[in-house]
Amino acid sequence: MTAPGTPIAVVTGASSGIGAATARQLAAAGYRVVLTARRKDRIEALAAEINDAGHQATAYALDVTDRAAVDEFATAFRTLAVLVNNAGGALGADPVATGDPDDWRRMYEVNVLGTLHMTQALLPALTASGDGTVVVLSSTAGHGTYEGGAGYVAAKNGARVLAETLRLEIVGTPVRVIEIAPGMVRTDEFATTRFRGDTDKAAKVYAGVPDPLTADDVAETITWACTRPPHVNIDLLVVRPRAQASNTKVHREL
């Protein structure tokens, strides 16, 4: 059971990587976390892990690109403290001339429209809490282009602009909008998914890079931003490993 007054945090894309790590850390920080993702078995196992650790978690299978399903999910909340829009990802690394439009469409649907669906559906509950926080997990890709990344860059630019515009539009309400833009993060699935299961290509992304960021590093950053005093808004926090100076300048020890 949720203790009276326990703040609720919804985390999308919580089945792995940054989303799963964020769910664990927000739960440890005192939130009741609601885990959403398409892979029901993954989020149910994570919810059990969090509950067994003495914290509070609930799993809810959800595709953020399905607006009807998102609207149904939102009916469960009268108030909500935190929404972490983490669901997203990259597909392919082809140049603009040969990029697959289906990849571009899917990236836009998840990274931008998925964030839009969740934010629109849950904004009333976030406002009703009197102290709501919307987190948009963008990327350094949304702040700088690189070859082979145009589709992902375009999608993360969309997420970035969504966050910036929302902050302007709801100023004066009790909801803050935080953008976290990670650089090179080594997780179990991001690069492998991008290269459609090609583990050799995925490994080359991180080859020789000393200490790329981990999912826990980013989750700690998100949790820190969410737990600042209510009047403190972290508009934008860019977090990279020390070895990465920009999207195209990375130190490698090969």
Secondary structure, DSSP 8 states (H G I E B T S, - for coil): ---TT--EEEESSTTSHHHHHHHHHHHHTT-EEEEEES-HHHHHHHHHHHHHTT-EEEEEE--TT-HHHHHHHHTT-S--SEEEE----------TTT--HHHHHHHHIIIIIHHHHHHHHHHHHHHHTTSEEEEEE--GGGGS--TT-HHHHHHHHHHHHHHHHHHHHTTTSSEEEEEEEE-SB--SSHHHHHTTT-HHHHHHHHTT-SS-B-HHHHHHHHHHHHTS-TT----EEEE--TTEEETTEE----
